[in-house]
Amino acid sequence: MDLRQLRSFVAVAGSGTVTAAADSLGRAPASVSEQVRRLEAGLGVTLFERTPRGMRLTEAGSTLLARAQGLLDHADEVRRAVTGARPRVRIGALEMLAAAKLPAVIRRLSRRRPDLDVSVESLTRQPLLDAVAGGRLDAALLLDLGDRVGGLGFARPAGMDHLDVGEVRLSLVAAPDGDREPLLVSPPGCSIRLAADQLFGTGVTRRELTSIATAREWSRQGLGAALLPDFALGTDVESGALVELDFAAPPLALRLIWLREREPSLREVLYALSAA
């Protein structure tokens, strides 16, 4: 085994396909596939079942996965000890949170762990989840609902654990004299759209727009109501450009997620990221 083979294996196991693993590692799919084949040949076992729906771990693959990330973390620790490099943590966030919510989380981490080098990446949800599953990111910040990862309505990744580090309040708003219908929504897959789908069901007339920012502007111009997160409202409610309608929406959790098997090596960082 070598580290590159192990990284490719962990990435494929986490994302479920060679293509997604290659994207998370920044490599060509052929290179990732070859590294996995070499690892299997070197160990003399089959680590994955190749299926039309992706790569599924065999029993031997599951056994290796339980140990592989620990080996990679240990190798990184050894490298830092030898080179004197500072510990590094890689955090990703949904693109909509990168500007509005991530700075406070990073500031808290920097204050509590000034010895760390912190890198940040903003991605949409599925690439973000793939990057955590594949080991390219240590943790990721996203919006969710309920007590488990994926409660907002997206596919729950295997082996993920989480810590809630804040919340985002939702408000149903409209222009003071504007229309209350239709419901102005962002595209499918957006966290706020997922929340709207859960809260309003299928019985409400919708108009799908390109973004939360567009929904806000259309609402300001009286063309309907919009469900908006607190960080997208700006001063519109205080100025009277928008009014909050009588609708009680549960807040969304600002949720940090990571691979459960990596928790021992990340425990101190996760504590430093917590809001307490």
PyRosetta script that sets phi, psi and omega in degrees:
from pyrosetta import init, pose_from_sequence

init()
pose = pose_from_sequence("MDLRQLRSFVAVAGSGTVTAAADSLGRAPASVSEQVRRLEAGLGVTLFERTPRGMRLTEAGSTLLARAQGLLDHADEVRRAVTGARPRVRIGALEMLAAAKLPAVIRRLSRRRPDLDVSVESLTRQPLLDAVAGGRLDAALLLDLGDRVGGLGFARPAGMDHLDVGEVRLSLVAAPDGDREPLLVSPPGCSIRLAADQLFGTGVTRRELTSIATAREWSRQGLGAALLPDFALGTDVESGALVELDFAAPPLALRLIWLREREPSLREVLYALSAA")
pose.set_psi(1, 142.4)
pose.set_omega(1, 167.7)
pose.set_phi(2, -128.1)
pose.set_psi(2, 167.5)
pose.set_omega(2, -171.1)
pose.set_phi(3, -65.3)
pose.set_psi(3, -34.7)
pose.set_omega(3, -179.9)
pose.set_phi(4, -65.3)
pose.set_psi(4, -39.6)
pose.set_omega(4, 176.8)
pose.set_phi(5, -62.9)
pose.set_psi(5, -43.1)
pose.set_omega(5, -179.7)
pose.set_phi(6, -64.6)
pose.set_psi(6, -40.5)
pose.set_omega(6, 179.3)
pose.set_phi(7, -63.8)
pose.set_psi(7, -40.9)
pose.set_omega(7, 178.0)
pose.set_phi(8, -64.1)
pose.set_psi(8, -43.2)
pose.set_omega(8, 179.3)
pose.set_phi(9, -61.0)
pose.set_psi(9, -47.8)
pose.set_omega(9, -178.9)
pose.set_phi(10, -62.5)
pose.set_psi(10, -39.9)
pose.set_omega(10, -179.7)
pose.set_phi(11, -65.2)
pose.set_psi(11, -43.5)
pose.set_omega(11, 179.2)
pose.set_phi(12, -66.8)
pose.set_psi(12, -41.9)
pose.set_omega(12, 178.9)
pose.set_phi(13, -61.5)
pose.set_psi(13, -38.1)
pose.set_omega(13, -177.7)
pose.set_phi(14, -75.1)
pose.set_psi(14, -39.3)
pose.set_omega(14, -174.9)
pose.set_phi(15, -95.4)
pose.set_psi(15, -21.0)
pose.set_omega(15, 175.0)
pose.set_phi(16, 89.9)
pose.set_psi(16, -10.9)
pose.set_omega(16, 177.1)
pose.set_phi(17, -141.8)
pose.set_psi(17, 153.8)
pose.set_omega(17, 178.0)
pose.set_phi(18, -66.4)
pose.set_psi(18, -39.8)
pose.set_omega(18, -177.4)
pose.set_phi(19, -62.4)
pose.set_psi(19, -47.5)
pose.set_omega(19, 179.3)
pose.set_phi(20, -64.5)
pose.set_psi(20, -39.1)
pose.set_omega(20, 178.4)
pose.set_phi(21, -63.2)
pose.set_psi(21, -43.0)
pose.set_omega(21, 179.2)
pose.set_phi(22, -61.8)
pose.set_psi(22, -40.6)
pose.set_omega(22, 177.9)
pose.set_phi(23, -62.3)
pose.set_psi(23, -42.4)
pose.set_omega(23, -177.5)
pose.set_phi(24, -68.6)
pose.set_psi(24, -28.1)
pose.set_omega(24, -178.9)
pose.set_phi(25, -93.6)
pose.set_psi(25, -11.1)
pose.set_omega(25, -176.6)
pose.set_phi(26, 72.0)
pose.set_psi(26, 33.2)
pose.set_omega(26, 180.0)
pose.set_phi(27, -123.8)
pose.set_psi(27, 169.9)
pose.set_omega(27, 175.9)
pose.set_phi(28, -76.9)
pose.set_psi(28, 142.3)
pose.set_omega(28, 178.1)
pose.set_phi(29, -54.7)
pose.set_psi(29, -37.9)
pose.set_omega(29, -179.8)
pose.set_phi(30, -62.3)
pose.set_psi(30, -37.2)
pose.set_omega(30, 179.6)
pose.set_phi(31, -67.0)
pose.set_psi(31, -44.0)
pose.set_omega(31, 179.1)
pose.set_phi(32, -63.8)
pose.set_psi(32, -44.8)
pose.set_omega(32, 179.6)
pose.set_phi(33, -60.7)
pose.set_psi(33, -40.6)
pose.set_omega(33, 179.6)
pose.set_phi(34, -66.5)
pose.set_psi(34, -39.3)
pose.set_omega(34, 178.8)
pose.set_phi(35, -63.3)
pose.set_psi(35, -39.8)
pose.set_omega(35, 178.3)
pose.set_phi(36, -66.5)
pose.set_psi(36, -41.6)
pose.set_omega(36, 179.0)
pose.set_phi(37, -63.2)
pose.set_psi(37, -40.5)
pose.set_omega(37, 178.9)
pose.set_phi(38, -65.7)
pose.set_psi(38, -38.4)
pose.set_omega(38, 177.8)
pose.set_phi(39, -63.8)
pose.set_psi(39, -44.1)
pose.set_omega(39, 178.4)
pose.set_phi(40, -62.6)
pose.set_psi(40, -42.0)
pose.set_omega(40, 179.9)
pose.set_phi(41, -65.1)
pose.set_psi(41, -40.9)
pose.set_omega(41, -179.0)
pose.set_phi(42, -66.6)
pose.set_psi(42, -35.2)
pose.set_omega(42, -180.0)
pose.set_phi(43, -86.4)
pose.set_psi(43, -19.6)
pose.set_omega(43, -178.7)
pose.set_phi(44, 74.0)
pose.set_psi(44, 26.1)
pose.set_omega(44, 179.3)
pose.set_phi(45, -136.3)
pose.set_psi(45, 162.2)
pose.set_omega(45, 173.1)
pose.set_phi(46, -95.6)
pose.set_psi(46, 122.6)
pose.set_omega(46, -176.1)
pose.set_phi(47, -94.4)
pose.set_psi(47, -24.2)
pose.set_omega(47, -178.5)
pose.set_phi(48, -132.8)
pose.set_psi(48, 145.9)
pose.set_omega(48, 163.1)
pose.set_phi(49, -92.1)
pose.set_psi(49, 125.5)
pose.set_omega(49, 179.0)
pose.set_phi(50, -87.7)
pose.set_psi(50, 115.1)
pose.set_omega(50, -178.3)
pose.set_phi(51, -121.5)
pose.set_psi(51, 163.4)
pose.set_omega(51, 177.2)
pose.set_phi(52, -59.4)
pose.set_psi(52, -22.8)
pose.set_omega(52, -178.0)
pose.set_phi(53, -97.1)
pose.set_psi(53, 2.3)
pose.set_omega(53, 177.7)
pose.set_phi(54, 133.1)
pose.set_psi(54, -163.6)
pose.set_omega(54, -175.9)
pose.set_phi(55, -100.1)
pose.set_psi(55, 124.8)
pose.set_omega(55, -179.4)
pose.set_phi(56, -117.3)
pose.set_psi(56, 130.5)
pose.set_omega(56, -177.2)
pose.set_phi(57, -64.0)
pose.set_psi(57, 137.6)
pose.set_omega(57, 168.9)
pose.set_phi(58, -82.1)
pose.set_psi(58, 178.9)
pose.set_omega(58, 177.1)
pose.set_phi(59, -61.3)
pose.set_psi(59, -41.3)
pose.set_omega(59, 178.1)
pose.set_phi(60, -65.1)
pose.set_psi(60, -37.5)
pose.set_omega(60, 178.5)
pose.set_phi(61, -64.5)
pose.set_psi(61, -41.6)
pose.set_omega(61, 178.3)
pose.set_phi(62, -63.6)
pose.set_psi(62, -38.3)
pose.set_omega(62, 178.4)
pose.set_phi(63, -64.1)
pose.set_psi(63, -42.1)
pose.set_omega(63, 179.3)
pose.set_phi(64, -68.3)
pose.set_psi(64, -40.7)
pose.set_omega(64, -176.9)
pose.set_phi(65, -60.1)
pose.set_psi(65, -36.1)
pose.set_omega(65, -179.2)
pose.set_phi(66, -62.9)
pose.set_psi(66, -18.4)
pose.set_omega(66, -177.0)
pose.set_phi(67, -116.3)
pose.set_psi(67, -20.1)
pose.set_omega(67, -170.5)
pose.set_phi(68, -64.4)
pose.set_psi(68, -45.7)
pose.set_omega(68, -176.9)
pose.set_phi(69, -66.4)
pose.set_psi(69, -33.8)
pose.set_omega(69, 175.6)
pose.set_phi(70, -62.5)
pose.set_psi(70, -38.5)
pose.set_omega(70, 176.7)
pose.set_phi(71, -63.7)
pose.set_psi(71, -42.7)
pose.set_omega(71, -179.7)
pose.set_phi(72, -66.1)
pose.set_psi(72, -41.7)
pose.set_omega(72, 178.3)
pose.set_phi(73, -63.7)
pose.set_psi(73, -40.6)
pose.set_omega(73, 179.6)
pose.set_phi(74, -65.4)
pose.set_psi(74, -41.2)
pose.set_omega(74, 178.5)
pose.set_phi(75, -61.6)
pose.set_psi(75, -38.6)
pose.set_omega(75, 178.3)
pose.set_phi(76, -67.0)
pose.set_psi(76, -38.1)
pose.set_omega(76, 177.5)
pose.set_phi(77, -63.8)
pose.set_psi(77, -41.6)
pose.set_omega(77, 178.0)
pose.set_phi(78, -63.7)
pose.set_psi(78, -43.6)
pose.set_omega(78, 179.8)
pose.set_phi(79, -59.3)
pose.set_psi(79, -44.4)
pose.set_omega(79, -180.0)
pose.set_phi(80, -65.0)
pose.set_psi(80, -38.7)
pose.set_omega(80, 180.0)
pose.set_phi(81, -64.3)
pose.set_psi(81, -38.6)
pose.set_omega(81, -177.4)
pose.set_phi(82, -75.1)
pose.set_psi(82, -41.1)
pose.set_omega(82, -174.1)
pose.set_phi(83, -91.5)
pose.set_psi(83, -14.8)
pose.set_omega(83, -175.8)
pose.set_phi(84, 76.9)
pose.set_psi(84, 14.1)
pose.set_omega(84, -179.4)
pose.set_phi(85, -69.7)
pose.set_psi(85, 147.8)
pose.set_omega(85, 176.7)
pose.set_phi(86, -72.5)
pose.set_psi(86, 147.1)
pose.set_omega(86, 174.6)
pose.set_phi(87, -58.7)
pose.set_psi(87, 146.2)
pose.set_omega(87, -177.8)
pose.set_phi(88, -127.8)
pose.set_psi(88, 137.2)
pose.set_omega(88, 175.3)
pose.set_phi(89, -122.9)
pose.set_psi(89, 137.1)
pose.set_omega(89, -176.1)
pose.set_phi(90, -113.5)
pose.set_psi(90, 117.0)
pose.set_omega(90, -176.2)
pose.set_phi(91, -119.5)
pose.set_psi(91, 133.7)
pose.set_omega(91, 176.0)
pose.set_phi(92, -112.6)
pose.set_psi(92, 163.0)
pose.set_omega(92, 178.4)
pose.set_phi(93, -149.8)
pose.set_psi(93, 151.8)
pose.set_omega(93, 169.1)
pose.set_phi(94, -54.7)
pose.set_psi(94, 144.1)
pose.set_omega(94, -177.0)
pose.set_phi(95, -56.6)
pose.set_psi(95, -36.1)
pose.set_omega(95, -177.7)
pose.set_phi(96, -71.6)
pose.set_psi(96, -17.3)
pose.set_omega(96, -179.6)
pose.set_phi(97, -99.1)
pose.set_psi(97, -16.4)
pose.set_omega(97, -171.7)
pose.set_phi(98, -57.9)
pose.set_psi(98, -40.0)
pose.set_omega(98, -178.9)
pose.set_phi(99, -89.5)
pose.set_psi(99, -34.9)
pose.set_omega(99, -170.2)
pose.set_phi(100, -86.7)
pose.set_psi(100, -38.0)
pose.set_omega(100, -170.7)
pose.set_phi(101, -120.8)
pose.set_psi(101, -29.0)
pose.set_omega(101, -175.8)
pose.set_phi(102, -64.6)
pose.set_psi(102, -37.8)
pose.set_omega(102, -177.8)
pose.set_phi(103, -55.0)
pose.set_psi(103, -39.0)
pose.set_omega(103, -179.6)
pose.set_phi(104, -66.3)
pose.set_psi(104, -37.6)
pose.set_omega(104, 178.7)
pose.set_phi(105, -66.6)
pose.set_psi(105, -44.3)
pose.set_omega(105, 179.7)
pose.set_phi(106, -66.7)
pose.set_psi(106, -37.8)
pose.set_omega(106, 178.2)
pose.set_phi(107, -62.9)
pose.set_psi(107, -41.1)
pose.set_omega(107, 178.4)
pose.set_phi(108, -64.0)
pose.set_psi(108, -43.3)
pose.set_omega(108, 179.1)
pose.set_phi(109, -64.1)
pose.set_psi(109, -43.5)
pose.set_omega(109, -178.8)
pose.set_phi(110, -64.6)
pose.set_psi(110, -35.2)
pose.set_omega(110, 179.7)
pose.set_phi(111, -69.7)
pose.set_psi(111, -39.4)
pose.set_omega(111, -175.5)
pose.set_phi(112, -86.8)
pose.set_psi(112, -27.1)
pose.set_omega(112, 179.3)
pose.set_phi(113, -132.3)
pose.set_psi(113, 71.8)
pose.set_omega(113, -178.3)
pose.set_phi(114, -66.9)
pose.set_psi(114, -9.6)
pose.set_omega(114, -179.8)
pose.set_phi(115, -79.9)
pose.set_psi(115, -8.5)
pose.set_omega(115, -174.4)
pose.set_phi(116, -91.4)
pose.set_psi(116, 144.8)
pose.set_omega(116, 162.9)
pose.set_phi(117, -94.1)
pose.set_psi(117, 126.7)
pose.set_omega(117, -175.9)
pose.set_phi(118, -114.3)
pose.set_psi(118, 126.8)
pose.set_omega(118, 172.9)
pose.set_phi(119, -112.9)
pose.set_psi(119, 148.4)
pose.set_omega(119, -173.3)
pose.set_phi(120, -129.6)
pose.set_psi(120, 141.2)
pose.set_omega(120, 177.8)
pose.set_phi(121, -140.3)
pose.set_psi(121, 136.5)
pose.set_omega(121, 177.0)
pose.set_phi(122, -107.8)
pose.set_psi(122, 132.4)
pose.set_omega(122, -175.9)
pose.set_phi(123, -144.9)
pose.set_psi(123, 163.2)
pose.set_omega(123, 168.0)
pose.set_phi(124, -76.4)
pose.set_psi(124, 170.2)
pose.set_omega(124, -164.9)
pose.set_phi(125, -60.2)
pose.set_psi(125, -52.6)
pose.set_omega(125, -173.4)
pose.set_phi(126, -64.8)
pose.set_psi(126, -45.9)
pose.set_omega(126, 173.3)
pose.set_phi(127, -59.0)
pose.set_psi(127, -33.0)
pose.set_omega(127, 178.3)
pose.set_phi(128, -65.3)
pose.set_psi(128, -47.0)
pose.set_omega(128, 179.1)
pose.set_phi(129, -64.0)
pose.set_psi(129, -40.6)
pose.set_omega(129, 179.2)
pose.set_phi(130, -63.2)
pose.set_psi(130, -38.9)
pose.set_omega(130, -178.5)
pose.set_phi(131, -66.7)
pose.set_psi(131, -37.2)
pose.set_omega(131, 176.0)
pose.set_phi(132, -69.7)
pose.set_psi(132, -45.3)
pose.set_omega(132, -179.4)
pose.set_phi(133, -62.5)
pose.set_psi(133, -34.4)
pose.set_omega(133, -178.2)
pose.set_phi(134, -87.3)
pose.set_psi(134, -2.5)
pose.set_omega(134, 176.8)
pose.set_phi(135, 86.3)
pose.set_psi(135, 2.8)
pose.set_omega(135, 179.3)
pose.set_phi(136, -76.4)
pose.set_psi(136, -26.8)
pose.set_omega(136, 173.1)
pose.set_phi(137, -118.0)
pose.set_psi(137, 142.9)
pose.set_omega(137, 178.1)
pose.set_phi(138, -78.7)
pose.set_psi(138, -36.7)
pose.set_omega(138, -178.3)
pose.set_phi(139, -155.7)
pose.set_psi(139, 162.7)
pose.set_omega(139, -178.7)
pose.set_phi(140, -142.2)
pose.set_psi(140, 148.8)
pose.set_omega(140, 179.9)
pose.set_phi(141, -108.4)
pose.set_psi(141, 125.5)
pose.set_omega(141, 178.8)
pose.set_phi(142, -145.5)
pose.set_psi(142, 177.0)
pose.set_omega(142, 176.9)
pose.set_phi(143, -102.2)
pose.set_psi(143, 140.8)
pose.set_omega(143, -177.7)
pose.set_phi(144, -151.6)
pose.set_psi(144, 179.4)
pose.set_omega(144, -177.0)
pose.set_phi(145, -143.6)
pose.set_psi(145, 139.8)
pose.set_omega(145, 177.4)
pose.set_phi(146, 88.0)
pose.set_psi(146, -165.6)
pose.set_omega(146, -172.4)
pose.set_phi(147, -95.8)
pose.set_psi(147, -6.4)
pose.set_omega(147, -177.1)
pose.set_phi(148, -127.6)
pose.set_psi(148, 156.2)
pose.set_omega(148, 177.9)
pose.set_phi(149, -65.6)
pose.set_psi(149, 129.6)
pose.set_omega(149, -179.5)
pose.set_phi(150, 96.3)
pose.set_psi(150, 3.5)
pose.set_omega(150, -179.3)
pose.set_phi(151, -63.9)
pose.set_psi(151, -20.6)
pose.set_omega(151, 178.9)
pose.set_phi(152, -72.1)
pose.set_psi(152, -19.4)
pose.set_omega(152, 177.2)
pose.set_phi(153, 125.9)
pose.set_psi(153, 3.2)
pose.set_omega(153, 175.7)
pose.set_phi(154, -96.6)
pose.set_psi(154, 163.1)
pose.set_omega(154, -176.9)
pose.set_phi(155, -61.2)
pose.set_psi(155, 131.2)
pose.set_omega(155, -178.2)
pose.set_phi(156, -80.2)
pose.set_psi(156, 118.1)
pose.set_omega(156, 179.8)
pose.set_phi(157, -70.1)
pose.set_psi(157, 146.7)
pose.set_omega(157, 178.5)
pose.set_phi(158, -73.4)
pose.set_psi(158, 143.4)
pose.set_omega(158, 171.9)
pose.set_phi(159, 72.9)
pose.set_psi(159, 16.2)
pose.set_omega(159, -179.5)
pose.set_phi(160, -93.7)
pose.set_psi(160, 143.0)
pose.set_omega(160, 169.9)
pose.set_phi(161, -120.9)
pose.set_psi(161, 170.7)
pose.set_omega(161, -173.4)
pose.set_phi(162, -150.8)
pose.set_psi(162, 163.4)
pose.set_omega(162, 175.5)
pose.set_phi(163, -144.0)
pose.set_psi(163, 127.7)
pose.set_omega(163, 178.5)
pose.set_phi(164, -87.2)
pose.set_psi(164, 125.5)
pose.set_omega(164, -174.4)
pose.set_phi(165, -113.5)
pose.set_psi(165, 9.6)
pose.set_omega(165, 179.4)
pose.set_phi(166, 164.7)
pose.set_psi(166, -172.2)
pose.set_omega(166, 177.2)
pose.set_phi(167, -145.9)
pose.set_psi(167, 160.0)
pose.set_omega(167, 179.7)
pose.set_phi(168, -122.2)
pose.set_psi(168, 120.8)
pose.set_omega(168, -179.8)
pose.set_phi(169, -81.5)
pose.set_psi(169, 140.9)
pose.set_omega(169, 177.9)
pose.set_phi(170, -109.4)
pose.set_psi(170, 140.6)
pose.set_omega(170, 178.1)
pose.set_phi(171, -132.9)
pose.set_psi(171, 137.4)
pose.set_omega(171, 171.6)
pose.set_phi(172, -91.2)
pose.set_psi(172, 119.3)
pose.set_omega(172, -172.3)
pose.set_phi(173, -129.2)
pose.set_psi(173, 159.7)
pose.set_omega(173, 175.0)
pose.set_phi(174, -156.2)
pose.set_psi(174, 165.8)
pose.set_omega(174, 174.1)
pose.set_phi(175, -67.5)
pose.set_psi(175, 148.6)
pose.set_omega(175, -176.1)
pose.set_phi(176, -51.6)
pose.set_psi(176, -43.8)
pose.set_omega(176, -179.4)
pose.set_phi(177, -111.4)
pose.set_psi(177, 18.1)
pose.set_omega(177, -175.9)
pose.set_phi(178, -90.2)
pose.set_psi(178, 176.5)
pose.set_omega(178, 178.2)
pose.set_phi(179, -68.7)
pose.set_psi(179, 147.3)
pose.set_omega(179, 174.4)
pose.set_phi(180, -96.3)
pose.set_psi(180, -8.6)
pose.set_omega(180, 176.1)
pose.set_phi(181, -134.7)
pose.set_psi(181, 150.9)
pose.set_omega(181, 0.4)
pose.set_phi(182, -78.2)
pose.set_psi(182, 177.7)
pose.set_omega(182, 171.7)
pose.set_phi(183, -81.9)
pose.set_psi(183, 120.2)
pose.set_omega(183, -178.5)
pose.set_phi(184, -86.4)
pose.set_psi(184, 120.2)
pose.set_omega(184, -173.3)
pose.set_phi(185, -126.4)
pose.set_psi(185, 155.9)
pose.set_omega(185, 174.6)
pose.set_phi(186, -84.3)
pose.set_psi(186, 174.7)
pose.set_omega(186, -175.0)
pose.set_phi(187, -65.6)
pose.set_psi(187, 159.1)
pose.set_omega(187, 176.7)
pose.set_phi(188, -56.6)
pose.set_psi(188, 142.4)
pose.set_omega(188, 179.8)
pose.set_phi(189, 97.3)
pose.set_psi(189, -25.2)
pose.set_omega(189, 175.5)
pose.set_phi(190, -65.0)
pose.set_psi(190, 142.1)
pose.set_omega(190, -178.1)
pose.set_phi(191, -58.5)
pose.set_psi(191, -42.0)
pose.set_omega(191, -178.3)
pose.set_phi(192, -70.3)
pose.set_psi(192, -33.4)
pose.set_omega(192, 175.0)
pose.set_phi(193, -66.0)
pose.set_psi(193, -41.9)
pose.set_omega(193, 177.4)
pose.set_phi(194, -60.1)
pose.set_psi(194, -41.9)
pose.set_omega(194, 177.8)
pose.set_phi(195, -63.3)
pose.set_psi(195, -43.6)
pose.set_omega(195, 179.2)
pose.set_phi(196, -61.9)
pose.set_psi(196, -41.7)
pose.set_omega(196, 179.5)
pose.set_phi(197, -62.0)
pose.set_psi(197, -39.8)
pose.set_omega(197, 178.8)
pose.set_phi(198, -69.6)
pose.set_psi(198, -41.6)
pose.set_omega(198, -172.9)
pose.set_phi(199, -77.6)
pose.set_psi(199, -33.5)
pose.set_omega(199, -174.5)
pose.set_phi(200, -105.7)
pose.set_psi(200, -13.8)
pose.set_omega(200, -178.8)
pose.set_phi(201, 65.6)
pose.set_psi(201, -152.8)
pose.set_omega(201, -175.0)
pose.set_phi(202, -102.7)
pose.set_psi(202, -0.8)
pose.set_omega(202, -172.7)
pose.set_phi(203, -89.7)
pose.set_psi(203, 7.6)
pose.set_omega(203, -177.3)
pose.set_phi(204, -112.4)
pose.set_psi(204, 134.0)
pose.set_omega(204, 177.7)
pose.set_phi(205, -67.7)
pose.set_psi(205, 130.3)
pose.set_omega(205, -177.7)
pose.set_phi(206, -118.4)
pose.set_psi(206, 154.0)
pose.set_omega(206, 166.6)
pose.set_phi(207, -127.7)
pose.set_psi(207, 116.0)
pose.set_omega(207, -176.8)
pose.set_phi(208, -84.7)
pose.set_psi(208, 127.7)
pose.set_omega(208, 179.8)
pose.set_phi(209, -117.4)
pose.set_psi(209, -179.3)
pose.set_omega(209, -170.5)
pose.set_phi(210, -83.1)
pose.set_psi(210, -18.7)
pose.set_omega(210, -175.2)
pose.set_phi(211, -165.8)
pose.set_psi(211, 169.0)
pose.set_omega(211, 174.3)
pose.set_phi(212, -63.8)
pose.set_psi(212, -39.8)
pose.set_omega(212, -179.9)
pose.set_phi(213, -60.9)
pose.set_psi(213, -39.3)
pose.set_omega(213, 178.4)
pose.set_phi(214, -67.7)
pose.set_psi(214, -41.4)
pose.set_omega(214, 178.0)
pose.set_phi(215, -60.2)
pose.set_psi(215, -41.4)
pose.set_omega(215, 178.2)
pose.set_phi(216, -61.6)
pose.set_psi(216, -45.6)
pose.set_omega(216, -176.7)
pose.set_phi(217, -67.7)
pose.set_psi(217, -40.1)
pose.set_omega(217, 177.9)
pose.set_phi(218, -64.1)
pose.set_psi(218, -38.8)
pose.set_omega(218, 178.3)
pose.set_phi(219, -64.4)
pose.set_psi(219, -42.6)
pose.set_omega(219, 177.4)
pose.set_phi(220, -57.0)
pose.set_psi(220, -33.1)
pose.set_omega(220, -177.4)
pose.set_phi(221, -90.3)
pose.set_psi(221, 10.7)
pose.set_omega(221, 171.7)
pose.set_phi(222, 83.7)
pose.set_psi(222, 16.9)
pose.set_omega(222, -173.4)
pose.set_phi(223, -95.5)
pose.set_psi(223, 11.7)
pose.set_omega(223, 178.3)
pose.set_phi(224, 147.7)
pose.set_psi(224, -178.6)
pose.set_omega(224, 178.1)
pose.set_phi(225, -101.4)
pose.set_psi(225, 153.3)
pose.set_omega(225, -179.6)
pose.set_phi(226, -137.0)
pose.set_psi(226, 139.4)
pose.set_omega(226, 172.0)
pose.set_phi(227, -91.1)
pose.set_psi(227, 115.2)
pose.set_omega(227, -172.2)
pose.set_phi(228, -125.5)
pose.set_psi(228, 144.8)
pose.set_omega(228, 173.5)
pose.set_phi(229, -75.9)
pose.set_psi(229, 157.1)
pose.set_omega(229, -176.1)
pose.set_phi(230, -56.4)
pose.set_psi(230, -36.2)
pose.set_omega(230, -176.1)
pose.set_phi(231, -74.5)
pose.set_psi(231, -10.5)
pose.set_omega(231, 178.8)
pose.set_phi(232, -96.9)
pose.set_psi(232, -7.5)
pose.set_omega(232, -176.2)
pose.set_phi(233, -79.2)
pose.set_psi(233, -30.0)
pose.set_omega(233, -176.1)
pose.set_phi(234, 60.1)
pose.set_psi(234, -133.9)
pose.set_omega(234, 179.6)
pose.set_phi(235, -104.1)
pose.set_psi(235, 15.5)
pose.set_omega(235, -173.7)
pose.set_phi(236, -62.4)
pose.set_psi(236, -36.9)
pose.set_omega(236, 179.7)
pose.set_phi(237, -73.2)
pose.set_psi(237, -44.0)
pose.set_omega(237, 179.8)
pose.set_phi(238, -62.3)
pose.set_psi(238, -36.3)
pose.set_omega(238, -178.1)
pose.set_phi(239, -81.1)
pose.set_psi(239, -14.7)
pose.set_omega(239, -178.4)
pose.set_phi(240, 90.8)
pose.set_psi(240, 1.8)
pose.set_omega(240, 178.2)
pose.set_phi(241, -66.5)
pose.set_psi(241, -30.7)
pose.set_omega(241, 175.7)
pose.set_phi(242, -131.3)
pose.set_psi(242, 150.0)
pose.set_omega(242, 174.2)
pose.set_phi(243, -120.7)
pose.set_psi(243, 146.4)
pose.set_omega(243, 176.7)
pose.set_phi(244, -82.0)
pose.set_psi(244, 129.0)
pose.set_omega(244, 179.3)
pose.set_phi(245, -85.9)
pose.set_psi(245, 164.5)
pose.set_omega(245, -177.0)
pose.set_phi(246, -78.6)
pose.set_psi(246, 85.2)
pose.set_omega(246, -179.9)
pose.set_phi(247, -150.6)
pose.set_psi(247, 121.5)
pose.set_omega(247, -178.1)
pose.set_phi(248, -93.2)
pose.set_psi(248, 112.4)
pose.set_omega(248, 179.1)
pose.set_phi(249, -112.0)
pose.set_psi(249, 132.5)
pose.set_omega(249, 177.1)
pose.set_phi(250, -66.9)
pose.set_psi(250, 145.5)
pose.set_omega(250, 177.7)
pose.set_phi(251, -68.4)
pose.set_psi(251, 152.7)
pose.set_omega(251, 173.6)
pose.set_phi(252, -89.6)
pose.set_psi(252, 145.6)
pose.set_omega(252, 177.6)
pose.set_phi(253, -80.7)
pose.set_psi(253, 132.8)
pose.set_omega(253, 169.1)
pose.set_phi(254, -85.6)
pose.set_psi(254, 103.1)
pose.set_omega(254, -163.6)
pose.set_phi(255, -114.7)
pose.set_psi(255, 129.4)
pose.set_omega(255, 174.7)
pose.set_phi(256, -97.0)
pose.set_psi(256, 128.6)
pose.set_omega(256, -179.7)
pose.set_phi(257, -121.7)
pose.set_psi(257, 153.6)
pose.set_omega(257, 177.9)
pose.set_phi(258, -157.4)
pose.set_psi(258, 166.5)
pose.set_omega(258, 177.4)
pose.set_phi(259, -74.2)
pose.set_psi(259, 129.0)
pose.set_omega(259, -177.3)
pose.set_phi(260, -56.8)
pose.set_psi(260, -37.5)
pose.set_omega(260, -177.0)
pose.set_phi(261, -70.1)
pose.set_psi(261, -13.6)
pose.set_omega(261, 179.2)
pose.set_phi(262, -94.8)
pose.set_psi(262, -2.4)
pose.set_omega(262, -174.3)
pose.set_phi(263, -57.2)
pose.set_psi(263, -41.3)
pose.set_omega(263, 179.9)
pose.set_phi(264, -55.9)
pose.set_psi(264, -40.4)
pose.set_omega(264, -178.1)
pose.set_phi(265, -79.9)
pose.set_psi(265, -17.9)
pose.set_omega(265, -176.5)
pose.set_phi(266, -105.5)
pose.set_psi(266, -2.2)
pose.set_omega(266, -169.0)
pose.set_phi(267, -53.9)
pose.set_psi(267, -47.1)
pose.set_omega(267, -177.7)
pose.set_phi(268, -66.2)
pose.set_psi(268, -36.6)
pose.set_omega(268, 178.1)
pose.set_phi(269, -66.9)
pose.set_psi(269, -43.0)
pose.set_omega(269, -179.5)
pose.set_phi(270, -63.1)
pose.set_psi(270, -38.8)
pose.set_omega(270, 176.9)
pose.set_phi(271, -64.0)
pose.set_psi(271, -41.1)
pose.set_omega(271, -179.6)
pose.set_phi(272, -66.7)
pose.set_psi(272, -28.0)
pose.set_omega(272, 179.2)
pose.set_phi(273, -80.5)
pose.set_psi(273, -16.6)
pose.set_omega(273, -175.6)
pose.set_phi(274, -67.9)
pose.set_psi(274, 156.7)
pose.set_omega(274, -176.6)
pose.set_phi(275, -79.7)
pose.set_psi(275, -17.7)
pose.set_omega(275, -175.5)
pose.set_phi(276, -68.3)
pose.dump_pdb("model.pdb")
